[in-house]
Amino acid sequence: MKTLIILTILIYIWGNTQAETPSLDKAVSETLMQLHTAGSSNELYACVAKMERIAAAAPDRWELLYHLAYCRINTSFRESNGKLKDDILDQAEQEINSALNLGGNKSELLALQAYLYQGRIQVNASRGMKYSRMAAETLEQAIALDANNPRAHFLMGQNVFHTPKMFGGGSKNALPHFHRAMECYTASKQTNVLSPAWGKEITLQMISACEND
Amino acid sequence: MNPFYHKRTASLLFTLLTGIVCLTSQQTVTGFVTDGGGNPLAGANVFIKGRFDGAATNTDGAYTFQTSEKGEVVLMATYLGHQPQEKSITLNGEKVSASFILKPVSGIIHDVVISAGLFEAGDRKKSVTLNPLDIVTTPSALGDIYGALSALPGASAISEDGRLFVRGGDGYESKTYIDGMLSKKPYSSSFPDLPSRGRFSPFLFSGTTFSTGGYSAEYGQALSSALILTTNAFPERTQTELSFLTVGQGITQTYRKDDRSIAAGVNYTNLAPYYSVVPQQFPMNRAPEEININLVTRERLQNQSVIKGFATFSGSRFGLNYPDLTRPDALNSLSLKNNNGYINLTWTGEAGSGWILKSGVAITLDDNNLDLERFKVEEVNRNAQVRFTAKRSLSSKARIILGAEETINYFRQNYWEAATDIANTSQFTDYNTAAFAETEWQPAKRIAARIGLRGENSTLLSRQNLAVRLSAAYQLTARSQFSLAYGNFYQTPEEDLLRFTTNLNFERADHYILNYQYEKNSRVLRLETYLKDYKNLVTYDGVQFWNPDGYQNNGSGYSRGIDLFYRDQTTIRNLDFWISYSHLQSKRFYRDYPQKAKPHFAPENTLTIVGKYWISQITTQFGVSGTVASGRTFHDPNKPGFMNSLTSHYSDLSINCSHLRTILGKPTIIYMSVSNLLGRDNIFGYRYYTQPNEQGVYQRMPVRAQSSRFYLVGIFITI
């Protein structure tokens, strides 16, 4: 009986500690789902707040900082106040740096940094030249570290897509990047539920947008 | 197994399960999150640390959430741009309420900053005023820093001079500092009535702080204004930049590796081809030609301290035939040779216990050779400054800066007059030692105050001065604030006065400034009113100018006025425009003035509008700037009185466009600009002949631009 009680207690304790991990995964995927379907900027801010709570619960997980920064960048795209946009991106930049310091996946984090640079352009169009170049250079580094990083290829495609044609941009030049990203998405297997996984659907949308252009 | 045991096990499990159910019973946590001023913070995140339980605050700053946690937990509140805060609470089944007051991370959002007299700009301080790109794209500036600053309130458009004239102050009253160090000769050498330009490219600087008065005790030796330029941090990458302009070419090569970078550039300017196409008012016997080399280095040392080095050397020549004001209808052949060098080296690092140290050396070498046909003047100026500052935060609300500097200024002038064969050499060296201390603190959330003291000793004058600088800001709302500034400013008399006598005192100006600023969504409105009180200005007898006894600190004067500035980068998408208006009343008794009068560099009203419109489809920015200013005073010897006449008003309309594209895969900027598009014949003043004609009338010559319009076309390529 004693053994049984101890066993039950152990199972109970084990269950409790284990319970946290699946719920962390679940909380992250739920929040990301909410982020991608959010209609108003209030909903976006709520996602950021939620992700911030999740990240604070496990401060040693770089993936959580990644998702938090990702939520912030997405929110900044919808924010209309330029100064606030910059402040949000400043915060996200700090989180990306912390994630790098935790030894997170450098290729993914550099791709996210490039996404952040693209966000900076939204504040003021005259920053386009500077930040799109910085984004391109950062993405090149991300691809050099992992040639099969689908998000790096997708963001490179976005960078090219939004660059004027006379600068070597436009849909025609962006398409190969999106195709390459799609190859990577198809080939990639998510090893860890918390790993970055976004971008497949929008890549498909961009491919059809480029083809119909 | 014994069934009894089964029963026991089942009941045990049941007990455990009910326990778990009990544990998960929910309880409520509520409260408010506000800033220090009691304003609700909407969207702040309040949660139990280490758990996901939490909520964001609503527009009243209130939050409420349910949790199943028990016992002592840490409640955390975060808000963008504010320091996170933690609170221990005990969850014992009863409703818990906890409120937070979050403090802003200083310098991020709506921080109260003393803004009286200051125009601060940089890449991040977008809303305030100008960044380097703004300077280059201001049409009337033609790529010149000082030209762009003239489009700001407080600065008068004195186009024939090119220097900064701030709030009724003379050109010499404005000084330029690079990374805190003096730049003695920031303007190119020129003849009177032909504009000089800034020696430094706006692209060298990431930050521009233009103070039109009331500035910090860190800076001295300027009666009116301080232009504080901060050189770029590390360049982003290794690259080559080429520029091809209608007036010259340049190349800069930058290397960047980890914690080290070096950039070297050569620029060659020659206006001969341009003058052969666009005729000039006075014949040039030698079109301006200049060669300039510059070197910029950056290094981060092991202990994270940074060494910045900047060196530039240039040689220029030019000559023209200019009316001889002693002989009607005669022209003098004038020529000017200038060699200039500037070296600026600074080190910034930490010294433990929170002290940030900065030390630097700046050296200016400047040689001018003027051949005025009937006179020859050779001027040699050597200036070296050593400076040391230590900064430290005393608390999150107060900081202090201490510093000392030693400036050595050597000047020599050789003068020779052809008619009399009189030769004269005057030379002197001044050692100026200065020490300053300044503290800045926030006694309350909405109030910031700064108190500074600066003392100087000049060996040449054998005089000392002690200046007090005070300023304060009060934040009315998150978006608006008032600032006040008061200060004493001393300046050693200019070299052209000291060469006759050194028995002089510092010139002095006292500034009183009241400023109001409103900022919302990339719209800024600034209103500033000021009084500048001049004392101890040097006066002398214009006829017996060689007599040392005539030189005294007897002069005085005042400037008062209102500056208005509005910049809007939001209302119309892709349009950035600003309106600047200055009203200025100024009179002074100084130099060879026989009485108090309005100087020729103080137009009463100046209105400037600058607009830039970016069209993304064609990646082109169009810029327009327009300036209208009241007429300026001049002295007409045919009429009674002094400074008795006024020129017609000044107006200028300039346009430019910058087109971005890739050429052979390289990012390229194509730039075009036309100044004074309408070709208005602006007259800046008149020069009178020294002798009257047969009718007893003094004939005059108008001072105007060398050509009414100026065209510039350039291509900039980055490889």
Interface residues (C-beta under 8 A of the other chain):
Chain A: M1 L4 I5 T8 Y12 S23 A27 Y45 A46 V48 A49 K50 E52 R53 I54 A56 A57 N81 G82 K83 L84 D86 D87 I88 D90 Q91 V123 N124 A125 S126 G128 M129 R133 M134 E137 P164 M166 F167 G168
Chain B: Y5 R8 T9 L12 L13 L16 I20 G43 N45 F47 K49 G50 R51 F52 D53 G54 A55 A56 M76 T78 L80 G81 I108 I109 R124 K126 S127 L133 E236 R237 N521 S522 Q569 T570 N574 D576 W614 S616 Q617 I618 T619 Q621 L660 R661 T662 G665 P667
